[in-house]
Amino acid sequence: ERQGYIFGGGVLDIVHEGIGFLRSDHLLPGPEDIYVSQSQIRRFGLRSGDMVIGQVRPPKETERYFGLLRVEAVNGLDPEAAKLRPKFERLIPIFPNQMLVLETKPNILAPRLLDLIAPIGRGQRGLIVSPPKAGKTTILKQIANGITTNYNHIHLMVVLIGERPEEVTDMDRSVEAEVVAATFDDPVRDQVRVAEMALERAKRLVESDRDVVILLDGITRLTRAYN
């Protein structure tokens, strides 16, 4: 600190020519991003979606961004240990064999009904199909709270695409999860980018031996953004 160095971090986004930036503002480019050199990315085997913490320096007169000087942790792991992790594409997929229990309180019925009628297993993909204003966002919040209440070791990510800003605030205040969002007034390219970066973030956590659950709202708006 006496030399002007500070600690910072963010989710790595590798862009053109192999350089990267640590994003902090909803995984999108911003003025507080931290520049990561190509040599650091190669040395530590960093990948898009990695949560990188390290020593940074303020930008010089001719620079726009903070610069990463030293990598201290990658997804909570020692940088040297993180270099040994497998690649997500080489992991072995299996059928779900463990159930996620969502029930929490007796007066909250939807998670209990899901446990009885449509149980969710680890590694399973699920889709909620409903007309507008039918309460699917409420069910998503109850599912999220069920996961965080019953499984404190699971990293929960709630990805909101094309939602209203006030709904993002409500979700952020209602669940103890990593909430990532691109609202309806964001450009469609930002909505796509947020969804893709969230997926990369989840992959990096799985590579680091973490259990991850993604709740996405909504896939229809994401499909429109891709079109």
SVG drawing of the C-alpha trace seen along z (x, -y; Angstrom):
<svg xmlns="http://www.w3.org/2000/svg" viewBox="-51 -11 57 53">
<polyline fill="none" stroke="black" stroke-width="0.4" points="0.0,0.0 2.9,-2.4 4.0,-1.9 0.6,-2.6 -0.5,1.0 -3.9,2.2 -5.8,5.5 -8.6,6.1 -10.3,8.8 -13.1,9.8 -14.3,12.3 -11.8,12.8 -13.0,12.0 -10.4,12.9 -10.8,10.8 -8.9,10.2 -5.2,11.1 -5.3,13.2 -5.4,10.3 -8.0,10.1 -9.9,7.9 -11.3,8.6 -15.0,7.5 -16.9,6.4 -20.0,4.7 -22.4,7.5 -19.7,9.2 -19.8,6.4 -17.0,3.9 -16.7,0.9 -14.3,-1.8 -13.1,0.1 -12.0,3.2 -8.5,4.5 -6.2,5.3 -4.6,8.8 -1.6,9.3 -1.3,12.2 1.8,13.5 -0.1,13.8 -3.0,15.6 -0.5,18.1 1.6,18.5 -1.3,19.4 -3.5,21.1 -6.3,18.6 -9.6,19.0 -12.6,16.8 -14.9,17.0 -12.1,17.4 -12.5,15.3 -9.1,13.8 -7.9,11.9 -4.5,10.2 -2.3,7.1 -3.1,4.3 -1.7,0.9 -3.5,-2.3 -3.4,-3.3 -0.6,-5.5 -1.1,-8.7 -1.4,-7.0 -3.5,-4.0 -7.2,-3.6 -7.4,-0.7 -5.9,0.7 -3.2,3.3 -2.9,6.7 0.6,7.1 0.4,10.4 -2.2,13.2 -3.0,14.2 -6.0,16.6 -8.0,18.2 -11.5,19.2 -10.4,19.3 -7.4,21.6 -3.7,21.1 -2.7,20.0 -0.3,22.9 -3.0,25.4 -5.4,23.8 -3.1,24.6 -3.7,28.4 -7.5,28.3 -9.1,30.2 -10.9,28.7 -14.7,28.7 -15.0,30.4 -13.0,33.3 -15.1,34.0 -17.3,37.1 -21.1,36.4 -23.3,38.9 -27.0,39.3 -28.4,37.5 -28.2,39.8 -28.6,37.3 -31.8,35.4 -31.9,31.7 -34.3,31.2 -36.0,27.9 -38.5,27.9 -37.8,25.3 -40.8,24.1 -44.2,25.8 -46.1,22.8 -44.1,22.7 -45.8,25.3 -44.3,25.0 -40.8,26.5 -42.5,29.3 -44.7,30.1 -41.6,30.1 -39.9,32.6 -43.0,34.9 -44.1,34.5 -41.1,33.3 -37.9,33.9 -34.7,32.3 -31.4,34.1 -27.9,32.8 -26.8,32.3 -30.3,32.2 -31.7,29.7 -35.2,28.3 -37.6,25.9 -40.5,24.0 -43.1,23.4 -45.9,20.9 -47.8,17.9 -46.9,14.4 -47.8,13.3 -48.4,16.9 -45.8,16.7 -42.8,18.5 -40.4,15.8 -41.8,16.5 -41.2,20.2 -37.7,19.5 -37.1,17.5 -38.4,20.3 -36.2,22.8 -33.2,20.5 -34.0,20.2 -34.5,23.9 -31.0,24.6 -29.2,22.0 -31.0,23.1 -30.4,26.8 -27.0,26.8 -24.6,24.2 -21.8,25.7 -23.6,25.2 -22.7,22.1 -26.0,20.7 -26.1,18.3 -29.3,16.5 -29.0,15.1 -31.7,12.6 -31.9,11.7 -34.3,9.0 -35.9,8.4 -37.0,5.0 -34.4,3.4 -36.7,3.4 -37.1,7.2 -33.3,7.6 -33.2,5.6 -36.0,7.7 -34.2,11.0 -30.9,9.7 -32.5,8.8 -34.6,12.0 -31.9,14.7 -28.4,15.4 -26.9,16.0 -24.7,14.6 -27.2,12.5 -26.1,11.6 -28.4,9.5 -28.8,7.7 -32.1,5.7 -34.5,5.1 -33.0,1.7 -29.5,3.1 -28.4,3.8 -29.1,7.4 -25.4,8.0 -24.9,7.2 -27.7,9.7 -26.0,12.4 -22.6,11.5 -23.9,11.7 -25.5,15.1 -22.3,16.5 -20.0,15.1 -22.2,16.5 -22.0,20.0 -18.2,19.7 -18.1,18.6 -20.1,21.7 -17.8,24.0 -14.7,22.6 -16.2,23.3 -17.0,26.9 -13.4,27.3 -12.4,26.1 -14.4,29.0 -17.4,26.8 -21.1,27.7 -23.0,25.0 -26.7,24.4 -27.8,21.9 -31.3,20.5 -32.0,18.6 -34.9,16.2 -35.8,16.2 -34.8,18.3 -37.3,16.8 -35.8,13.3 -32.3,14.9 -33.4,16.6 -34.7,13.3 -31.4,11.6 -29.5,14.2 -31.8,13.6"/>
</svg>
